[in-house]
């Protein structure tokens, strides 16, 4: 019986069913638990995002407060400018009396004072409590009558701290790291914290930098506007430019190099000359290094090219046209090279002077690897000697070991053709002679000068013409001497007797058939030993075309009078007049307003257009503000710079390709190297984003947005 029961299978299925049911229940319970957990995480994530958005809304509202207050600060600044003008505040600063005792306004100083008024008021409005906020909604009378809202006069920081934030009144918005215009920027860090009754606290921060507004800019916060992209194209042809387009640099005034660094220019330079012409006070100057090809390869000015400083290196691989080329007596260890000591004739160039070539500095050197033409013969001379070309050397260390020197090779130079297609001769041509100036009669009533017989004159050699050395003349008793006086001061003087006649006839500079001032110095040199300075000068003797007086070269005094070059001299004079003629800054299609645009193209190069023919305000080009044109120091720039006022080039210029021209002066300043390459084909296409508004006449006006004065940076989730 018992055996039969054990062998029975009844109830086995029920056990299996219950087992599977238990497994299903466990799985279901697990799935429900996971789903509930995921749901709770989603709710938490939404709470976190909501808290973050609410916290961020505090920053947005703070931004809106800042933008509104910037607008009000500009309004306040403009009000103060107008009010101070009407009240004649600081009038003594910007007014002066003319010769008729009439009060006149100095517009430059008035503009400076208005800038100061505006900037001070703008900063004051944002940083202090002032009765009179905001001006766009109330008049002064209304404010003074107590009709202003409760916090109208609070400063910007208080307005942010005490604001009723619209989205959530529980927001905590402290401000840290406040810098109230220690420079021209108001810095602050705003932190917005939202702490819900249930959930996680979120904290975000944003740094705001409020820039100083410009009173001359037109700002507006429009309710509605549209963005328009204006495209302007600038090139010399479209501008109708003339008078300067063949030059890399053109100045109607002077070009002055004051920089301590190197300036490299590939292209022509021209200065009309106001006071100096081209003045080099410092640094290293390279013009047309590597023989930059141009139609008229030249540096030109009707005034002087003057080196006036220590340790200056100037290298001109170009033809030079100037009145005089001078290394001044205040210069030490300075050098001027024209052409290259190595290379072919295409590396040799020419110097043309209407007046003199002068070497006056100590341990200084002039090297002309090519030709020299001093083409004025003195026929235009009236009372001074500035129309008689000669070489003048006043360096006291001339001929000493390591001392100053002058070299002119006269060798074959880069071909130069006149308009009639004739070719200019290579060599050395000096048509004038030097004069000894600052001489007077005994009573110092009449100034006198003594014309010597030297086309190359060295300091001290004037003694050849005085009675102090007449024993060295072959027939000394036939010369007559007249007194000249050199005054050390108003009383003390040096009496000198200069030879004026021979056998009763006036001594000429040159006389091919008889005695002359030229023959005097040759006789003194030949008959004396070491009396005259003859070393330190090297001329290509076989390259001398003509000298009216004597020259010095290689320790010898000689002369070479060849009047057959008079026709070529006339052509040279005419060519000089053309090359040094006053340039002009002419634009037949002037832009309606001052153009000052700088942008970066797709290749990373910087495009620059500055065109100002409206006023003579000076401009500055530098790598940092404040400057009229701020350029990067590490990028190539192409552009057009045309100004009515002076141009000060201060910053480092990696490479500028284009044209620079001004009706004023051009100054090179600063310590950064500057590389300028001529390119008159430069074209700039400026696409500018503007805000436009429609007025009653359906025309458009362009404004700057107040938000342009507010920079945002450093957004961060603090918690």
Protein Blocks (a to p, Z undefined) as FASTA:
>chain_A
ZZmmmmpcghklmmmmmmmmmmmmmmmmmmmmmmmmmmmmmmmmmmmmmmmmmmmmmmmm
mmmmmmmmmmmmmmmmmmmmmmmmmnopaklmmgccdfkopacddfklmmmmmmmmmmmm
mmmmmmmccehiafklpcfklmmnopacfklmpcfklmmmmpccfklmkbccddehiaeh
kbmcccdddddddddfbdcddddddddddddddfkbccdddfbdcdddddddddfklnop
ghjlmpfbdcfbbcddfbfbdcddedddddebjmnopacfedjddehihiiacfbdcddd
fbdcddddehiacdddbddddfbdcddfkbghiacdedjfedcfklpccdddfbbcddfb
ghiacddedddddfbgolmpckbmklcccdddfbfkgoiahiacdddekpacdddddfko
pacdeddddfbdcddehiacfkomaccddddfbfbdcehjlmmmpmklmmmpfblmlpcc
ddddddfblmbccdddddfbgehiacdfbdfkbccfklmmmmmmmmpghkaccehiacdf
klpfbdfbdcdeehiacddddfklmmmmmmmmmmmmmmmgccddddfbdcfbdcdddddd
fkopacdddddfkbccdcdddfbdcdfbdcdfkbccddddddfbdcddfbdcfbacdddd
dfbdcddedjbdcdddddfkbccdddddddddddfkopacddddfklmpccehiacfZZ
